[in-house]
Amino acid sequence: MIFITRRETFNAAHRLFRPEWDDEKNLQVFGKCSNPNWHGHNYVLYVTVKGDVDPKTGFLINLKDLSKILNENVVEKLDHKNMNLEVDFMENRMSSTENLAIGIWEQIEKPIRDLGAVLHCVKVYETEKNYVEYFG
Ligand code: NI
């Protein structure tokens, strides 16, 4: 078993809030991420897949194929978008980093499996200081 990781980046806007709470309560719970006028983060995504080395290529997975999956299913949907308003797989979800990691996993698990590898971890940095890891 071997592991390989691809890094991608995207910028996206969001707001964490509960509509039934007033701005003060939202600020108390969600801090700056509750700003009513939105804000953005420079997200960094690490996707780790696992499997066996193909003796013909020496690869676990062709990174060009993995990059294509990540770009089509994740980066193009999120980059320069508002996660609360225009990202299909984040609909009806709080736009937290935790939910983002879960949503990304759901987007890419099957296409990666179709390439003969197994998705191992989706790691998302919202800031340099905070990241989430999801193992399915
Ligand atoms: Ni935020």
Backbone and ligand atoms as CSV (ligand in chain L), in Angstrom:
chain,resi,resn,atom,element,x,y,z
A,1,MET,N,N,0.848,-1.202,0.000
A,1,MET,CA,C,0.000,0.000,0.000
A,1,MET,C,C,0.877,1.243,0.000
A,2,ILE,N,N,0.560,2.159,-0.916
A,2,ILE,CA,C,1.329,3.403,-0.988
A,2,ILE,C,C,0.356,4.580,-1.063
A,3,PHE,N,N,0.809,5.711,-0.612
A,3,PHE,CA,C,-0.050,6.904,-0.549
A,3,PHE,C,C,0.560,8.010,-1.411
A,4,ILE,N,N,-0.304,8.768,-2.066
A,4,ILE,CA,C,0.186,9.926,-2.816
A,4,ILE,C,C,-0.787,11.086,-2.609
A,5,THR,N,N,-0.251,12.285,-2.573
A,5,THR,CA,C,-1.070,13.466,-2.250
A,5,THR,C,C,-0.922,14.531,-3.324
A,6,ARG,N,N,-2.038,15.109,-3.680
A,6,ARG,CA,C,-2.067,16.218,-4.628
A,6,ARG,C,C,-2.568,17.463,-3.888
A,7,ARG,N,N,-1.910,18.586,-4.137
A,7,ARG,CA,C,-2.300,19.851,-3.507
A,7,ARG,C,C,-2.959,20.742,-4.543
A,8,GLU,N,N,-4.078,21.347,-4.175
A,8,GLU,CA,C,-4.752,22.323,-5.027
A,8,GLU,C,C,-5.136,23.518,-4.167
A,9,THR,N,N,-5.360,24.654,-4.795
A,9,THR,CA,C,-5.776,25.839,-4.040
A,9,THR,C,C,-6.981,26.479,-4.717
A,10,PHE,N,N,-7.778,27.158,-3.926
A,10,PHE,CA,C,-8.886,27.945,-4.479
A,10,PHE,C,C,-9.241,29.046,-3.477
A,11,ASN,N,N,-9.870,30.077,-3.994
A,11,ASN,CA,C,-10.363,31.162,-3.139
A,11,ASN,C,C,-11.874,31.124,-3.176
A,12,ALA,N,N,-12.491,31.231,-2.014
A,12,ALA,CA,C,-13.948,31.227,-2.006
A,12,ALA,C,C,-14.460,32.103,-0.869
A,13,ALA,N,N,-15.680,32.618,-1.090
A,13,ALA,CA,C,-16.337,33.439,-0.074
A,13,ALA,C,C,-17.336,32.582,0.694
A,14,HIS,N,N,-17.612,32.989,1.922
A,14,HIS,CA,C,-18.660,32.317,2.688
A,14,HIS,C,C,-19.097,33.189,3.854
A,15,ARG,N,N,-20.091,32.688,4.538
A,15,ARG,CA,C,-20.503,33.294,5.806
A,15,ARG,C,C,-21.075,32.181,6.668
A,16,LEU,N,N,-20.633,32.137,7.914
A,16,LEU,CA,C,-21.208,31.185,8.868
A,16,LEU,C,C,-22.250,31.930,9.693
A,17,PHE,N,N,-23.484,31.501,9.610
A,17,PHE,CA,C,-24.526,32.137,10.423
A,17,PHE,C,C,-25.759,31.246,10.457
A,18,ARG,N,N,-26.554,31.444,11.469
A,18,ARG,CA,C,-27.863,30.816,11.523
A,18,ARG,C,C,-28.889,31.932,11.367
A,19,PRO,N,N,-29.782,31.841,10.370
A,19,PRO,CA,C,-30.702,32.951,10.110
A,19,PRO,C,C,-31.638,33.256,11.284
A,20,GLU,N,N,-31.882,32.248,12.120
A,20,GLU,CA,C,-32.789,32.485,13.242
A,20,GLU,C,C,-32.099,33.225,14.396
A,21,TRP,N,N,-30.778,33.380,14.321
A,21,TRP,CA,C,-30.047,34.129,15.340
A,21,TRP,C,C,-29.775,35.557,14.849
A,22,ASP,N,N,-29.702,36.513,15.779
A,22,ASP,CA,C,-29.356,37.878,15.368
A,22,ASP,C,C,-27.834,37.991,15.159
A,23,ASP,N,N,-27.418,39.139,14.604
A,23,ASP,CA,C,-26.001,39.314,14.251
A,23,ASP,C,C,-25.096,39.142,15.470
A,24,GLU,N,N,-25.591,39.598,16.617
A,24,GLU,CA,C,-24.780,39.538,17.833
A,24,GLU,C,C,-24.508,38.091,18.242
A,25,LYS,N,N,-25.557,37.281,18.215
A,25,LYS,CA,C,-25.409,35.866,18.582
A,25,LYS,C,C,-24.530,35.133,17.548
A,26,ASN,N,N,-24.733,35.462,16.275
A,26,ASN,CA,C,-23.899,34.843,15.238
A,26,ASN,C,C,-22.431,35.215,15.424
A,27,LEU,N,N,-22.185,36.478,15.784
A,27,LEU,CA,C,-20.806,36.922,16.000
A,27,LEU,C,C,-20.188,36.184,17.189
A,28,GLN,N,N,-21.005,36.000,18.217
A,28,GLN,CA,C,-20.548,35.321,19.427
A,28,GLN,C,C,-20.107,33.880,19.099
A,29,VAL,N,N,-20.888,33.188,18.263
A,29,VAL,CA,C,-20.620,31.771,17.978
A,29,VAL,C,C,-19.593,31.614,16.860
A,30,PHE,N,N,-19.736,32.392,15.802
A,30,PHE,CA,C,-18.942,32.152,14.589
A,30,PHE,C,C,-17.812,33.154,14.393
A,31,GLY,N,N,-17.737,34.186,15.242
A,31,GLY,CA,C,-16.653,35.154,15.137
A,31,GLY,C,C,-16.684,35.902,13.811
A,32,LYS,N,N,-15.498,36.226,13.308
A,32,LYS,CA,C,-15.392,37.018,12.071
A,32,LYS,C,C,-16.056,36.329,10.893
A,33,CYS,N,N,-16.146,34.997,10.926
A,33,CYS,CA,C,-16.759,34.260,9.808
A,33,CYS,C,C,-18.257,34.516,9.728
A,34,SER,N,N,-18.827,35.257,10.681
A,34,SER,CA,C,-20.262,35.564,10.598
A,34,SER,C,C,-20.519,36.909,9.932
A,35,ASN,N,N,-19.483,37.607,9.488
A,35,ASN,CA,C,-19.655,38.931,8.854
A,35,ASN,C,C,-20.823,38.927,7.854
A,36,PRO,N,N,-21.861,39.755,8.102
A,36,PRO,CA,C,-23.047,39.756,7.226
A,36,PRO,C,C,-22.715,40.108,5.770
A,37,ASN,N,N,-21.592,40.774,5.525
A,37,ASN,CA,C,-21.227,41.162,4.153
A,37,ASN,C,C,-20.232,40.207,3.505
A,38,TRP,N,N,-20.186,38.977,3.997
A,38,TRP,CA,C,-19.335,37.941,3.429
A,38,TRP,C,C,-17.841,38.238,3.634
A,39,HIS,N,N,-17.023,37.253,3.351
A,39,HIS,CA,C,-15.571,37.402,3.352
A,39,HIS,C,C,-15.019,36.164,2.668
A,40,GLY,N,N,-13.733,36.167,2.377
A,40,GLY,CA,C,-13.160,35.028,1.660
A,40,GLY,C,C,-11.998,34.408,2.398
A,41,HIS,N,N,-11.646,33.205,1.963
A,41,HIS,CA,C,-10.443,32.530,2.449
A,41,HIS,C,C,-9.666,32.002,1.250
A,42,ASN,N,N,-8.358,31.902,1.425
A,42,ASN,CA,C,-7.513,31.210,0.443
A,42,ASN,C,C,-7.368,29.773,0.926
A,43,TYR,N,N,-8.200,28.913,0.385
A,43,TYR,CA,C,-8.210,27.522,0.846
A,43,TYR,C,C,-7.091,26.721,0.182
A,44,VAL,N,N,-6.542,25.799,0.936
A,44,VAL,CA,C,-5.558,24.871,0.389
A,44,VAL,C,C,-6.072,23.460,0.644
A,45,LEU,N,N,-6.112,22.676,-0.415
A,45,LEU,CA,C,-6.688,21.329,-0.350
A,45,LEU,C,C,-5.594,20.302,-0.609
A,46,TYR,N,N,-5.513,19.300,0.264
A,46,TYR,CA,C,-4.615,18.165,0.054
A,46,TYR,C,C,-5.472,16.912,-0.061
A,47,VAL,N,N,-5.376,16.235,-1.182
A,47,VAL,CA,C,-6.129,14.999,-1.362
A,47,VAL,C,C,-5.137,13.847,-1.430
A,48,THR,N,N,-5.294,12.892,-0.503
A,48,THR,CA,C,-4.400,11.732,-0.453
A,48,THR,C,C,-5.158,10.491,-0.903
A,49,VAL,N,N,-4.584,9.781,-1.844
A,49,VAL,CA,C,-5.174,8.515,-2.294
A,49,VAL,C,C,-4.187,7.396,-2.000
A,50,LYS,N,N,-4.728,6.173,-1.908
A,50,LYS,CA,C,-3.875,5.026,-1.598
A,50,LYS,C,C,-4.168,3.882,-2.554
A,51,GLY,N,N,-3.235,2.962,-2.636
A,51,GLY,CA,C,-3.414,1.816,-3.513
A,51,GLY,C,C,-2.075,1.138,-3.741
A,52,ASP,N,N,-2.014,0.383,-4.810
A,52,ASP,CA,C,-0.780,-0.327,-5.139
A,52,ASP,C,C,-0.150,0.289,-6.377
A,53,VAL,N,N,1.153,0.106,-6.495
A,53,VAL,CA,C,1.878,0.623,-7.656
A,53,VAL,C,C,1.597,-0.277,-8.858
A,54,ASP,N,N,1.212,0.332,-9.951
A,54,ASP,CA,C,1.020,-0.400,-11.202
A,54,ASP,C,C,2.406,-0.719,-11.774
A,55,PRO,N,N,2.751,-2.001,-11.922
A,55,PRO,CA,C,4.108,-2.318,-12.376
A,55,PRO,C,C,4.400,-1.796,-13.785
A,56,LYS,N,N,3.363,-1.591,-14.572
A,56,LYS,CA,C,3.584,-1.108,-15.938
A,56,LYS,C,C,4.021,0.355,-15.973
A,57,THR,N,N,3.411,1.185,-15.084
A,57,THR,CA,C,3.720,2.624,-15.101
A,57,THR,C,C,4.628,3.053,-13.954
A,58,GLY,N,N,4.641,2.257,-12.880
A,58,GLY,CA,C,5.351,2.693,-11.674
A,58,GLY,C,C,4.538,3.679,-10.866
A,59,PHE,N,N,3.306,3.932,-11.301
A,59,PHE,CA,C,2.443,4.909,-10.617
A,59,PHE,C,C,1.388,4.214,-9.778
A,60,LEU,N,N,0.969,4.878,-8.713
A,60,LEU,CA,C,-0.255,4.494,-8.011
A,60,LEU,C,C,-1.447,5.022,-8.804
A,61,ILE,N,N,-1.341,6.254,-9.214
A,61,ILE,CA,C,-2.394,6.900,-9.999
A,61,ILE,C,C,-1.666,7.935,-10.862
A,62,ASN,N,N,-2.169,8.169,-12.042
A,62,ASN,CA,C,-1.579,9.219,-12.869
A,62,ASN,C,C,-2.014,10.574,-12.294
A,63,LEU,N,N,-1.058,11.373,-11.844
A,63,LEU,CA,C,-1.403,12.634,-11.167
A,63,LEU,C,C,-2.119,13.618,-12.088
A,64,LYS,N,N,-1.917,13.450,-13.371
A,64,LYS,CA,C,-2.646,14.293,-14.323
A,64,LYS,C,C,-4.149,13.972,-14.250
A,65,ASP,N,N,-4.460,12.674,-14.132
A,65,ASP,CA,C,-5.870,12.261,-14.015
A,65,ASP,C,C,-6.459,12.729,-12.689
A,66,LEU,N,N,-5.674,12.606,-11.613
A,66,LEU,CA,C,-6.161,13.047,-10.297
A,66,LEU,C,C,-6.403,14.557,-10.304
A,67,SER,N,N,-5.487,15.284,-10.896
A,67,SER,CA,C,-5.633,16.728,-10.978
A,67,SER,C,C,-6.904,17.104,-11.743
A,68,LYS,N,N,-7.186,16.359,-12.816
A,68,LYS,CA,C,-8.379,16.638,-13.620
A,68,LYS,C,C,-9.650,16.412,-12.779
A,69,ILE,N,N,-9.682,15.336,-12.019
A,69,ILE,CA,C,-10.829,15.057,-11.153
A,69,ILE,C,C,-11.022,16.189,-10.146
A,70,LEU,N,N,-9.920,16.621,-9.538
A,70,LEU,CA,C,-10.018,17.668,-8.519
A,70,LEU,C,C,-10.450,18.990,-9.132
A,71,ASN,N,N,-9.927,19.286,-10.309
A,71,ASN,CA,C,-10.301,20.553,-10.937
A,71,ASN,C,C,-11.756,20.576,-11.379
A,72,GLU,N,N,-12.196,19.499,-12.012
A,72,GLU,CA,C,-13.567,19.480,-12.536
A,72,GLU,C,C,-14.616,19.408,-11.430
A,73,ASN,N,N,-14.331,18.643,-10.376
A,73,ASN,CA,C,-15.353,18.384,-9.359
A,73,ASN,C,C,-15.277,19.296,-8.149
A,74,VAL,N,N,-14.138,19.946,-7.979
A,74,VAL,CA,C,-13.954,20.750,-6.761
A,74,VAL,C,C,-13.532,22.187,-7.100
A,75,VAL,N,N,-12.357,22.336,-7.701
A,75,VAL,CA,C,-11.774,23.673,-7.840
A,75,VAL,C,C,-12.642,24.578,-8.715
A,76,GLU,N,N,-13.074,24.066,-9.869
A,76,GLU,CA,C,-13.883,24.915,-10.756
A,76,GLU,C,C,-15.212,25.289,-10.121
A,77,LYS,N,N,-15.734,24.419,-9.250
A,77,LYS,CA,C,-17.017,24.725,-8.596
A,77,LYS,C,C,-16.871,25.747,-7.477
A,78,LEU,N,N,-15.684,25.816,-6.875
A,78,LEU,CA,C,-15.497,26.663,-5.697
A,78,LEU,C,C,-14.724,27.951,-5.952
A,79,ASP,N,N,-13.792,27.912,-6.898
A,79,ASP,CA,C,-12.850,29.026,-7.023
A,79,ASP,C,C,-13.548,30.324,-7.421
A,80,HIS,N,N,-13.337,31.364,-6.606
A,80,HIS,CA,C,-13.964,32.680,-6.799
A,80,HIS,C,C,-15.483,32.619,-6.726
A,81,LYS,N,N,-16.004,31.641,-5.955
A,81,LYS,CA,C,-17.454,31.513,-5.787
A,81,LYS,C,C,-17.832,31.785,-4.335
A,82,ASN,N,N,-19.132,32.024,-4.159
A,82,ASN,CA,C,-19.682,32.148,-2.820
A,82,ASN,C,C,-20.258,30.786,-2.420
A,83,MET,N,N,-19.628,30.174,-1.443
A,83,MET,CA,C,-19.986,28.809,-1.045
A,83,MET,C,C,-21.424,28.695,-0.552
A,84,ASN,N,N,-21.932,29.752,0.073
A,84,ASN,CA,C,-23.301,29.704,0.596
A,84,ASN,C,C,-24.339,29.766,-0.515
A,85,LEU,N,N,-23.972,30.387,-1.650
A,85,LEU,CA,C,-24.985,30.709,-2.652
A,85,LEU,C,C,-24.866,29.948,-3.958
A,86,GLU,N,N,-23.672,29.492,-4.338
A,86,GLU,CA,C,-23.541,29.011,-5.712
A,86,GLU,C,C,-22.722,27.735,-5.875
A,87,VAL,N,N,-22.556,26.974,-4.822
A,87,VAL,CA,C,-21.794,25.724,-4.927
A,87,VAL,C,C,-22.748,24.570,-4.626
A,88,ASP,N,N,-23.070,23.801,-5.667
A,88,ASP,CA,C,-24.153,22.818,-5.516
A,88,ASP,C,C,-23.959,21.866,-4.344
A,89,PHE,N,N,-22.737,21.364,-4.154
A,89,PHE,CA,C,-22.578,20.359,-3.107
A,89,PHE,C,C,-22.504,20.956,-1.693
A,90,MET,N,N,-22.543,22.278,-1.579
A,90,MET,CA,C,-22.593,22.897,-0.257
A,90,MET,C,C,-24.002,23.399,0.094
A,91,GLU,N,N,-24.963,23.148,-0.798
A,91,GLU,CA,C,-26.338,23.575,-0.543
A,91,GLU,C,C,-26.870,22.920,0.725
A,92,ASN,N,N,-27.585,23.695,1.511
A,92,ASN,CA,C,-28.180,23.202,2.768
A,92,ASN,C,C,-27.150,22.715,3.784
A,93,ARG,N,N,-25.932,23.229,3.687
A,93,ARG,CA,C,-24.904,22.890,4.662
A,93,ARG,C,C,-24.308,24.171,5.188
A,94,MET,N,N,-23.967,24.195,6.468
A,94,MET,CA,C,-23.166,25.291,6.994
A,94,MET,C,C,-21.825,25.250,6.272
A,95,SER,N,N,-21.335,26.421,5.846
A,95,SER,CA,C,-20.123,26.443,5.022
A,95,SER,C,C,-18.865,26.427,5.893
A,96,SER,N,N,-18.828,25.502,6.832
A,96,SER,CA,C,-17.648,25.337,7.692
A,96,SER,C,C,-16.589,24.521,6.957
A,97,THR,N,N,-15.369,24.584,7.452
A,97,THR,CA,C,-14.298,23.793,6.833
A,97,THR,C,C,-14.598,22.295,6.972
A,98,GLU,N,N,-15.205,21.912,8.095
A,98,GLU,CA,C,-15.571,20.510,8.295
A,98,GLU,C,C,-16.519,20.040,7.191
A,99,ASN,N,N,-17.595,20.811,6.983
A,99,ASN,CA,C,-18.563,20.426,5.953
A,99,ASN,C,C,-17.976,20.507,4.552
A,100,LEU,N,N,-17.070,21.444,4.353
A,100,LEU,CA,C,-16.417,21.556,3.048
A,100,LEU,C,C,-15.598,20.290,2.766
A,101,ALA,N,N,-14.863,19.811,3.761
A,101,ALA,CA,C,-14.063,18.589,3.574
A,101,ALA,C,C,-14.967,17.401,3.263
A,102,ILE,N,N,-16.088,17.299,3.960
A,102,ILE,CA,C,-17.032,16.193,3.715
A,102,ILE,C,C,-17.622,16.311,2.308
A,103,GLY,N,N,-18.000,17.536,1.938
A,103,GLY,CA,C,-18.571,17.756,0.607
A,103,GLY,C,C,-17.581,17.408,-0.502
A,104,ILE,N,N,-16.329,17.797,-0.311
A,104,ILE,CA,C,-15.301,17.500,-1.311
A,104,ILE,C,C,-15.116,15.987,-1.416
A,105,TRP,N,N,-15.070,15.313,-0.285
A,105,TRP,CA,C,-14.946,13.836,-0.282
A,105,TRP,C,C,-16.056,13.214,-1.147
A,106,GLU,N,N,-17.274,13.663,-0.928
A,106,GLU,CA,C,-18.414,13.088,-1.657
A,106,GLU,C,C,-18.316,13.337,-3.164
A,107,GLN,N,N,-17.684,14.447,-3.519
A,107,GLN,CA,C,-17.534,14.776,-4.940
A,107,GLN,C,C,-16.509,13.884,-5.649
A,108,ILE,N,N,-15.469,13.494,-4.943
A,108,ILE,CA,C,-14.330,12.874,-5.636
A,108,ILE,C,C,-14.124,11.399,-5.331
A,109,GLU,N,N,-14.860,10.864,-4.350
A,109,GLU,CA,C,-14.610,9.476,-3.934
A,109,GLU,C,C,-14.813,8.511,-5.107
A,110,LYS,N,N,-15.946,8.652,-5.793
A,110,LYS,CA,C,-16.243,7.704,-6.877
A,110,LYS,C,C,-15.318,7.856,-8.082
A,111,PRO,N,N,-15.109,9.085,-8.580
A,111,PRO,CA,C,-14.183,9.211,-9.719
A,111,PRO,C,C,-12.783,8.669,-9.429
A,112,ILE,N,N,-12.318,8.806,-8.184
A,112,ILE,CA,C,-10.999,8.258,-7.835
A,112,ILE,C,C,-11.055,6.737,-7.835
A,113,ARG,N,N,-12.138,6.182,-7.301
A,113,ARG,CA,C,-12.311,4.723,-7.306
A,113,ARG,C,C,-12.345,4.191,-8.746
A,114,ASP,N,N,-12.998,4.949,-9.616
A,114,ASP,CA,C,-13.077,4.544,-11.029
A,114,ASP,C,C,-11.694,4.496,-11.688
A,115,LEU,N,N,-10.739,5.236,-11.127
A,115,LEU,CA,C,-9.372,5.202,-11.668
A,115,LEU,C,C,-8.539,4.086,-11.043
A,116,GLY,N,N,-9.151,3.328,-10.129
A,116,GLY,CA,C,-8.441,2.196,-9.536
A,116,GLY,C,C,-7.675,2.520,-8.272
A,117,ALA,N,N,-7.925,3.699,-7.681
A,117,ALA,CA,C,-7.282,4.061,-6.415
A,117,ALA,C,C,-8.358,4.248,-5.348
A,118,VAL,N,N,-7.933,4.418,-4.118
A,118,VAL,CA,C,-8.872,4.598,-3.013
A,118,VAL,C,C,-8.587,5.942,-2.347
A,119,LEU,N,N,-9.636,6.735,-2.175
A,119,LEU,CA,C,-9.477,8.013,-1.487
A,119,LEU,C,C,-9.176,7.747,-0.017
A,120,HIS,N,N,-8.125,8.364,0.490
A,120,HIS,CA,C,-7.719,8.129,1.884
A,120,HIS,C,C,-8.037,9.326,2.773
A,121,CYS,N,N,-7.721,10.525,2.311
A,121,CYS,CA,C,-7.906,11.701,3.170
A,121,CYS,C,C,-8.135,12.962,2.349
A,122,VAL,N,N,-9.082,13.750,2.802
A,122,VAL,CA,C,-9.274,15.103,2.273
A,122,VAL,C,C,-8.896,16.058,3.391
A,123,LYS,N,N,-7.887,16.870,3.130
A,123,LYS,CA,C,-7.409,17.822,4.147
A,123,LYS,C,C,-7.590,19.222,3.589
A,124,VAL,N,N,-8.262,20.065,4.340
A,124,VAL,CA,C,-8.555,21.423,3.880
A,124,VAL,C,C,-8.048,22.433,4.898
A,125,TYR,N,N,-7.193,23.331,4.418
A,125,TYR,CA,C,-6.754,24.466,5.239
A,125,TYR,C,C,-7.643,25.658,4.927
A,126,GLU,N,N,-8.279,26.210,5.965
A,126,GLU,CA,C,-9.021,27.452,5.771
A,126,GLU,C,C,-8.091,28.645,6.002
A,127,THR,N,N,-7.232,28.501,6.985
A,127,THR,CA,C,-6.184,29.491,7.241
A,127,THR,C,C,-4.904,28.701,7.481
A,128,GLU,N,N,-3.808,29.411,7.605
A,128,GLU,CA,C,-2.544,28.717,7.874
A,128,GLU,C,C,-2.583,27.993,9.213
A,129,LYS,N,N,-3.478,28.455,10.089
A,129,LYS,CA,C,-3.484,27.911,11.449
A,129,LYS,C,C,-4.509,26.806,11.666
A,130,ASN,N,N,-5.486,26.695,10.771
A,130,ASN,CA,C,-6.553,25.700,10.976
A,130,ASN,C,C,-6.707,24.792,9.772
A,131,TYR,N,N,-6.766,23.497,10.028
A,131,TYR,CA,C,-7.131,22.599,8.945
A,131,TYR,C,C,-7.991,21.460,9.470
A,132,VAL,N,N,-8.722,20.864,8.533
A,132,VAL,CA,C,-9.615,19.744,8.835
A,132,VAL,C,C,-9.168,18.558,8.002
A,133,GLU,N,N,-9.210,17.372,8.589
A,133,GLU,CA,C,-8.938,16.145,7.843
A,133,GLU,C,C,-10.167,15.259,7.909
A,134,TYR,N,N,-10.554,14.722,6.766
A,134,TYR,CA,C,-11.704,13.815,6.713
A,134,TYR,C,C,-11.266,12.512,6.063
A,135,PHE,N,N,-11.593,11.411,6.735
A,135,PHE,CA,C,-11.190,10.087,6.248
A,135,PHE,C,C,-12.392,9.245,5.818
A,136,GLY,N,N,-13.530,9.906,5.612
A,136,GLY,CA,C,-14.712,9.194,5.110
A,136,GLY,C,C,-15.536,8.576,6.213
L,1,NI,NI,NI,-14.596,32.401,7.254
